Amino acid sequence: MDERPIGVFDSGVGGLSVLRAIRTELPAEDTLYVADSGHAPYGDRARAFIEQRAIAIAEFLEAQGAKAIVVACNTATGAAVQALRARFTMPVVAMEPAVKPAALQTKTGTVGVLATTSTLSSQKFLDLVDRHGAGVRVLIQPCPGLVEQVEAGDLRGPVTRAIVERLVRPVLDRGADTLVLGCTHYPFLRQVIAEVAGDRVALIDPALAVARELRRRLAAADLLAPESRQGREAFFTSGRPDAVAAVMSMLWLTSVAVRPLPASAATAR
């Protein structure tokens, strides 16, 4: 039994969708969540920059006693997960766009992947499509602007809906009946995406699969916390704590306190 916390990080607030799944799957675990909002979004950042940020945040989480790291960001996974696994001995669990379940589920043989430009151009994603996309047509749709809307707390406003319409409609028009939410911010836009896509289009969010993989990895290493306890969350950001706390509280559905990252972890090197 191990009561040390699990470290979770994302470019901003989107990884709360993964943290929510972790809390459901592992209610006894303490978590430390880092929103790198001072450097968000990652989508159009250079790979080297994202890798550097991921390492700096993971070092902070390790110093806070984290027993495992969850990279709750598809873009950071594609750019930095190999470097993190080479550098840290603790379990590192990362995101993966749900191409495999989408390929198994589609009835039209066409699936759409909504993600950032960086995620869709990463070798990790291209390898994923090669492994699991055989026999189906995989349509990729970069979604600039959506992360920024979630970071601003605008989940259903007219500007957000217009962006979703512009990005999702072409994928639907080409026959996609299954949409992969390939960025952890996008589940917070699920309602408006579903309204645009319609009832016959399935939306797939890999967060629960990530939480289950985290449970498996912790159990295998005998790192699970005692089930009799209730886990707690602590939140940090490289952005403005007051602004980030306001959006996090809305997404987390309860008021949260957000602490600033120390300069050593918050500043780009």
Secondary structure, DSSP 4 states (H G I P E B T S, - for coil): ---PPEEEEESSSTTHHHHHHHHHH-TT--EEEEE-GGG---TTS-HHHHHHHHHHHHHHHHHTT-SEEEE--HHHHHHHHHHHHHH--S-EEE----HHHHHHH-SSSEEEEEE-HHHHHSHHHHHHHHHH-TTSEEEEEE-TTHHHHHHTT-SSSHHHHHHHHHHHHHHHHTT--EEEE-STTGGGGHHHHHHHH-TTSEEE-THHHHHHHHHHHHHHTT-PPPTTS---EEEEESS-HHHHHHHHHHHHTS---EEEPPHHHHS--
